[in-house]
Amino acid sequence: MESPGKSPGSEEIEWDLSSQSTKSGSVSSKSGGARTLSSSASGSTVSGNRDHSPGSNGRRMRPSVTSAASGLPIVREMRDHRTSSQTSLGVPLLPHNTSGSPRGTVVSSKKVLTNFEKVVVRDPEVEEKRIQKLSHYSTEYNQQKGVYKQLLNWADKSYNRFGNQIMGLFMKSRRRPPLPPKKDLLGLARHYYPARADLKVQVCDFGLGRAERNEITLGQVEEYWQSKPDWVDVRWIYAPLGLGLTHSSIEDIFLHDAQPGREFENAGSAGWPYVETEVLNMRSHENFQEMRDVYMILSNLKELDDELNQCSFENDKNSSLQSDIEWRTKHLEVTANYWNLVASDMPWQLDEGLAMGIMGPMEGLQPIGRQIGRQALSIHPFFRKSHLVRNVFRCFHRNDGILLTLSPMAGVNFLDKKMSQHLGEPVNAIFDNENASAPGCVFAAFADQGTSTWHRRTVEWFLTYLITEVGVTPHARRQGFTAPDLDKAYQSIIQDLKRRRHAPWRKNETVKLVRDYLACVDELTIVRLICQQQVDLFKGMQQDVRKFETEDNRARRTPDNPIGESMTERIKWALNLVKSRLDSTEKLLIDARQSMEELFQLRSIEQNELAIVNDSQNKAILIFTGVTIVFLPLSFFTSYYGMNLSTIVGTAKTEGYFWKVCGSIALCIVVIVSLGAFRHHLKNAWKSRRPVNPAYSMV
């Protein structure tokens, strides 16, 4: 008996919720006899000695409990120093915690100890809400999975030829499967591509010693950027929007409602002093394929358009969003239907163009195909079920302390041994998992202390922290390298390709090997381009931040937390990481190209050897053919003229009967052999005459 609400063929999807680790701080190694406390990719910490050792490259190491505990005397000294510094600067002190439970301070080692305790004991209330949320998404996903399978079965078999339809009367396997009900199709479309007004938006408020997060919908977003509470220093609005009409309208309305913040002239482009970067993240290959299938199939079912277009802004409470989108559609002479608006939710594959520097709403994802190509990265066992995708990450800040970030990034940013578990979580809940999501990790880093640890409690400082945290992903540093990094994975893949290069010859193996080489080279090329763009971005931000600090010094604006990590230090850390990835990617790219050239040379030598062997075989065949040409006609004529059917007892047949029977049999044999020999050419010619299935066509 199937449980109610589940479609036939649906599969139960459950997530392991018992072993979710939390954010962790980090303590760097000793340098020059002085212990350096620095921030990591997992939390906001401060530094007592900011001079990194020459060999460290600004790298943040994962701490251990022993190393954190050994720094307690230094923690007390720095806490005393912080107290005296804040008192002299007039900064209010946080209330002392007398309950005995550890609370975070400005000092990173204290933060580390707090995080280690949270690994053991998580907030029961927060964990219970997360379990309920995942349970709700799990039930909904299993229901939609059954509808998706029915739709896929219909799309793959609904365009058979007339002959197959006739055969379907007698064979059940050849019958046309039914299309799922219209109500189920509408629910499937809104499950994978929510209506614009129903998109989940995160609103994060940060104040002195306090932080709050609210989940709203895009239909309410204008209300939250009009103003912020008095206690809030920075309000961060994170909307999962990709490049498109809605993206352009949101950013223009946001910037129109207040004056922009300090301009990042060098990090941005001419006339556009805002920060953006492309972010690599991991998506579930299965979920990515489902999104493509749903979009490509349902967007061609015209009977769904009216209902979907009506629900696009059904719950929109914004005063100007819908009217602004309508104006843009008239100005650009395009149609703002449901599928044009939600297309920006789809991640970009590595080979689908570059998103950096795109300005117009019509310059988003180019025409796509339904099937997702196999990546060379999937050769590695750890990444077998994942797909490396790209998403643009744009930041817009105003002088009233409000930051708006737009990005459809909903994949895994941190690589660890539980990545398969993270990939199985729904995209709407990934922000809640700070062990998988970089934006979620950023909020979790300041959830306890708010802006108390910030060098400057400004939107520019938070923007710098956010873009450096997101821009260096994906990486395996957060959980202490419990999973292979991208460069290590590609290095292992290239070594595997080299081993296959020397394997014994097998049919079609060389073609598969060359395809894997080309896929590997293409992926590394795109990763190198993105890393180069990020290096240019951080170099530009360095110049802008130096200008900000010069202006602050001239205006005698002192830091809110003198021992906090400054924007310059933060960018230097991120720049070193990205440069390191760029160098390793370039080396891997050179290695892959050289290895592929050696493969071609090896196969050329093998072909030459085979040509020599074939030459001797051809001479033997030539002699055999000459003998056959001489003796075959002689054998035929002697056999034919030696026949005398009339002398056979009881037989009145003649030579005419012989040709009727034997000639017909010989003709049938020749026709069957010819069809078998040219079956591929005939099959391709037949396919070229068949109508194209819209489910497989290009958008």
Order of alpha helices (4+ residues) and beta strands (2+ residues): beta-beta-alpha-alpha-alpha-alpha-alpha-alpha-beta-beta-alpha-beta-alpha-beta-alpha-alpha-alpha-alpha-beta-beta-beta-alpha-alpha-alpha-alpha-alpha-alpha-alpha-alpha
